[in-house]
Amino acid sequence: MSLQHLLLLVAVVVLQIQQSDGDETTAAVPLVVGAANHYFVPTKTNQTARFLSGFVCDYKSTQRGGEHGYCNPGLEAAPEYRTHVVGASSSIGKEEVIMRLPRDLQIWDLDALRDKFIQQEFFVIGSDSDGKSSVRHEDTENLLDSGAFLAVHLVRLLQASRRKEKSTLSKGQQCTESGECISTLSWGNVDQHEGRLQHLKDYLFLLPTFGSRMVTKEAAINPQAHPLFWPSSVVKQLFAPHTYTSDLIYHFQRMIESEFEAFRDASADFKANVKYQDYLAARVNVITRAFSSQPTVEGMLWGRSDDMKDLDVSEELAMYETSNPLDHLDSGDTRSTFQLRAMCPLLDMYNSHPNPNARWKFDSETSSYIVTASETIPSKHSIVVSYGKYSEGHLFAKYGYINGDGSSVMEASVAVFHRLLGDVGLGRQFSPLPFDLWDGDSAVVAVDSRAKDSMEIQAKELLRYLTFDDGYEECIVMSAKAASRADEELKLLKFRHLIRLANNRQSWIVQIPAADPNALPNQPAEPSTEKAARKKGKLGIAATGIISMCRLLSLTVEDFEGNAIHHLRNELREPPAPLSIGKQGNALEYRAMSCVVRLGNAALGRYGGYENDESQFEVGTREWAATVIRKGEVRALGMLLQTAARESKRLKKAAKPGTPGMFVREEGSCPIEYSMPLLELIKRD
């Protein structure tokens, strides 16, 4: 495709963007949105009403010095929306406390790690072993996230709370060759938690199950539906393969499958008692309902068993190997706070929006979650908090809903020739590669054969980015034996740096601001019955990493004042870190912007055949949500194209005739065979 044709396509995209950036109208969004009850179809239930009115609000702690639950007198249960609203004759003033959730009613990942069955089956504690956790992701040997153990803990609690009679399964003993014996627990033995179960059972019964998450023909709008429950065929119908949101959904699903396989392989009891659909439901509840906290060491003493009371908290935490920060602690750690997560009854039923009317915090002095009003909340308004700043696609993949009102940023991927394998958007929760190969906080370790195979496949994919040889009028034909010429040596260095950048999300993800950053969540008292005008958001894109990566791909030996080879060689001597290349000159910038246009066009091509008019679907359906997300991803790519094409055109027009380096391969790439020797050359490193 010629540059003229590229610019024509860009013009079409830009026209669409300009049309959508004006005073456009959007479909009315649901009355209330949130992870727990987005698009909720009003259905009153006595059980939900009792929970909202009493579970936290009337709770009186039996712990010595324990905190009681509290709900503002102005609150009123709204079981039809599974949340709280301000009463008809009330209002809640700014900074007033709305709700206090005491530690007794929270379920932490630390509680799960202290579960005797989990310790017995999944950790090697108090033995002569090497201290490694017995459960790891099979493909990578990565540790499991602590949220996975919290999901197992929830399944145990839920199954126990549903039994009519206390488990009669007896304890056994497990003995080592030295004759040392310890008591063992069966899956069904929950004696350790009997005291808590009586307080938590009402909450456990309200958690969505596998069955309640499904979308049926009779109920196109299911408030509990979540994309992580969809088969791959449904995901493909709604999202183009290997696009931003599609990849996030896939990796979340693969994480959960891999965790379940690890637990099943490690414990015969787990395998016999837990179906995948039960684990999936519990894990998604953790993903969507757990809140982060940084409690003090004193706060973590709550719920410790007698046999651990002589241990320093840091020493105890060091025994639990997980992929989140808990496994970085040791007895010499002097920090007073640690990153944990907690299931938070009632708080997890408050709706979420980037512009909430309330805020939550973890109070380290009382180990309570406290929700306060960030502004005066009028009567009949629901309580709205924020779960965090997420792009619309990430919000959907993780929480299963979107706001759909332009209040969230949008992201899209230009990784058109390869799949990211390192930081796939889940951080250290899950990665298809060993964490040590891409996480800068980890020590470098030997690459096992499975990781090596994945990286070799990825390296072959990466070659396609290097087949355009922009800046050279003749294609570079790599030698099979050695990179003897300067252009060959530079191309080999570029390939090595590209391999480092392959799994750096900033190099492949473009982000655009929220279309309406000041949008407010709709409220039951103020139903949106008409289409509302969308405010125009600030124009701007976050694509610094993409432009830097394209500068790398577009380098010639003449760049950096003739020292491009020397510069890239020196950068390779530094610890593995993403390379950043700033603007060097107009010729390189012209080639880099042409590279961005090329990648953006290829990325846009993946959305062909998908409907982008959300008004055709009922608000709240998965089809509606997917269409809004796709439209946003296309908009992000279009803005990237618009910016790069405009700059490319300006630079070309300003260049004097005969300016060196003003050459880009508009008609297509060089034969990939010319670059294939690079694969053998990098193996000699």
Buried (B, 14 or more C-beta within 10 A) or exposed (E): EEBEEBBEBBEEBBEBBEEBBEEEEBBBBBBBBBBBBBBBEEEEEEEBBEBBBBBBBEBEBEEEEBBBBBBBEBBBBBBBBBBBBBBEEBBBEEEBEBBBBBBBBBBBBBBBBBBBBBBBBBBBBEEEEEEEBBBBBEBBBBBBBBBBBBBBBBBBBBBBBEEEEEBEEEEEEEEEEEEEEEEBBBBBBBEBBEEBBEBBBBBBEBBBBBEEBBBEEEEBBBBBBBBBBBEEEBBEEBBBEBBBBBBBBBBBBBBBBBBBBBBBBBBEBBEEBBEEEBBBBBBBBBBBBBBEBEBBBEBBBBBBEEEBEEBEBBBBBBBBBBBBBBBBBEEEBEEEBBEBBBBBBBBBBBBBBBBBBBBBEBBBEBBBBBBBBBBBBBBBBBBBBBBEEBBBBBBBBBBBBBBBBBBBBBBBBBBBBBBBBBBBBBEBBBBBBBBBBBBEEEEEEEBEEBBEEBBEEBBBBBBBBBBBBBBBEEBBBBEEEEBEBBBBBBBBBBBBBBBBBBBBBBBBBBBBBBBBBEBBBBBBBEEBEEEBEBEBBEEEBBBEBBBBBBBBBBBBBBBBEEEBBEBBBEBEEEEEEBBBBEEBBBBBBBBBBBBBBBBBBBBBEBBEEBEBEBEEBEBBBBBBBBBBBBBBBBBBBBBBBBBBBBBBBBBBEEBEEEBEBBBBBBEEBBEEEBBBBBBEBBEEE
